[in-house]
């Protein structure tokens, strides 16, 4: 049931509809005001609220320089609610002419202004782009329930007083207190902070005012000097000038200078500038929630990261001109639903879900309890959201977000937060979606050590570390140490995205490590023949520093030493080195630059040896731009652009690539490319070309005009007049892929135009575009297509084992299934077993450890399918239903007691199937008997 906080002493509720306030002997404590907005009637329910601080005083500066006291009269400021809209709150001032001047802040800060019952303005309804915040939003529980009060100083410059307020003290104070109410309604709701007036100075003397409109930002210094003696109780001070063109303020400081509108209102500027005083930057955190107060100043609301800054500033000042007034109860305030951020990483074709508590970082200025009232069922990108009842802290509801498969970039949706009095607020949830291409395989080093440069007989093969150093005394001195690392990659399928990873042990914090590959058949390539971990020394090492690009070695990459725990080499040179391998053995040599000190990585003896993994090249798409943009990267944009112009600055060329390693084997029978135009300029001839294999290693996050590879080979021409925005365009690219320059499984394209024109750009959607259906696609049909991924995978937990089962593949030539495992979701999977049937039992597991599994199908040609969906399992005593650490008759009694129901005892398969039956009894018996 809704409740309304009412003053401890009652007075009549009075309807003010334009009647002169002088008709009442006493300004009412409570009243209602009916207003009209675009055909909608709202009832504002108002309570008089003093926004005058304990030190409240008003001073008039005289021609003599002295200050005279001014009696501001009775309190006429009001705060309130809207009967028809539980999302809204109200602030206003009952003017001396009886007209109530008000502002209503609707949901998400949409604002409307009223004079009496008439709407006189509004803002905040414009559309905006949701963005990922670059600084943290409000942290869980940070707002709290305690209201803190602070006093402000307001300085009215002579020009403002004389020109805007017509030298009227009463009009000046009416505007001052009205603006104070506007600000208070926002601060009390968003940050549980109650600003009140400590002191007002009205500069009534032209000769004595310390400010000068022509002085610009130097007025900020002037106000800090003028108020230095009055800051014993004022926490923040604002100077109000006319036509200042905006405002200026000290970030995290006390002073601001603000513009005053012709109607006397200065809070539009002040609410922004005082935000700076509270520690919020302009366009805070990349403007994540649209034109909020610090990000365009259209909506009457601070964004989540901005409120986090305010709360941090509050925490550092409590007790210093910032005092607790307890839990606020005079007027019911809507809650503040803070921005929520969720980041998810998934693998292709897997739709992943996450459960989270959006209420955890929300707060309510009245200290009311909060709950989820509703949520968008479908997100901006087509994901789904449902309420998970009672799964959160203290039985609170949570949300389950399920991402659309293969979506990358940002997704978002709204939920409604409701307090225990029925007041509401909608909260924005922004989701960052990352799709990673999991490795096709990962192997750990099978031999690693280091040797000293001096020709001695010391062997370090049993050490748990590999020391790398290059002495200034020379490559062959005892202080030079070189790492040797070997991998067995026999039988491994190769692709274009290779990664070599090392783990820090100790040593230098700077410098570089260079990684060299020993070429096939050259000295040092073969383990057991050229060297072994237990016998290699500086004296017998097959190769000596200095390594070079020669018949023996090639540089595959370098990494800079940093505080990071792991270091990665992921370069086209590494992929090319592996592709050239013919004997299944690869050896890497690790060396430092001259003058670099000792640095050590962990060896396999420590349990953290180097790993080598290979994955498909992820799809990439972007464009490059010439001239003054030649060093800029556009990889994060949601469109790629094509234009030719006589000025290089306006020229754009697009690049996009695909890995079709899982399409199968044999020859390419058919290939089609599909692009989605988003903007079309007719009468242009576009040219599509394929890049040479050697140029496939470009990266969309770093490619620029200056680093972009040139296209080679044949061309396909596309006439832009045949394109239609929003309609997919498909072109046959079989002839391009069958060129001799394409010998791997990566197809990289370059799209440009040969028609020069000064106006118009042709644009196509990239994989960052919001709708996955608009993303670029390459469909390749091979003469021997790869099988489809197995379906129906599920896991059954056991005591010391995990049993996996899946559906039989419908492909006719399946020879085996491969089972892969990882200890983190969507991490690098390791091959743990091969099965010719549709089940596999993994006995190499540890109880109470969670494992993640995928399965692939392999046909008689050796072509391997993509991964199946991922499932997780946590082995242990599954039949220990009462969780007493053993399986016994007590567990049997629970199982039988729930026979043919969905209660305790539903242990098969993992997670249960909502019925206790013979499957569960059989599984229980196996663990009881064993």
Secondary structure, 3 states (H helix, E strand, C coil): CCCCCCCCCCCCCEECCCCCHHHCCCCCCEEEEEEEECCEEEEEEEEECCCEEEEEEEEEECCCCCEEECCCCCCCEEEEEECCEEEEEEEEEECCCCCEEEEEECHHHCEEEEECCEEEEEECCCCCCCCCCCCCCCCCCCCCCCCEEEEEEEEECHHHHHHHCCCCHHHHHHHHHHHHHHHHHHHHHHHCEEEEEEEEEEECCCCCCCCCHHHCCHHHHHHHHHCHHHCCCEEEEEEEEECCCCEEECCCCCEEEEEECCCCCCHHHHHHHHHHHCCCCCCHHHCCCCCCCCCCCCCCCCCHHHHHHHHHHHHHHCCCCCEECCCCCCCCCCCECCCEEEEEEEECCCCCEEEECHHHHCECCCCCCEEEEEECCECCCCCEEEEECCCCHHHCCEEEEECCCCCCEEEEEEEEEEECCCCEEEEEEEEEEEEECCCCEEEECCEEEEEECCCCCCCCCCCCEEEEECCCCCCCCCCCEEEEEEEECCCCCCCCEEEEEEEEEEECCCCEEEEEEECCCCCCCCECCCECCCCCCCCCCCCCCCCCCCCCEEEEEEEECCCCCEEEECCHHHHHHHHCCCCCEEEEEEEECCCCCCEEEECHHHCCCCEEEEECCCCEEEEEECHHHCCCCCCCCCEEEEEECCCHHHCEEEEEEEECHHHEEEEEEEEEEEEEEEECCCCCEEEEEECCHHHCCCCCCCCCCCCCCCCEEEEEEEEHHHCCCCCEEEEECHHHHCCCCCCCCEEEEEEEECCECCCCCEEEECCCCCCHHHCCEEEEEEEEECCCCCCCCEEEEECCEEEEECCCCCCCCEEEEEEEEECCCCCCCEEEEEECCCEEEECCCCCCCEEEEEEEEEECCCCECCCCCCEEEECCCCCCCCCCCCCCHHHHHHHHHCCCCCCCCCCCCCCCCCCCCHHHHHHHHHHHHC
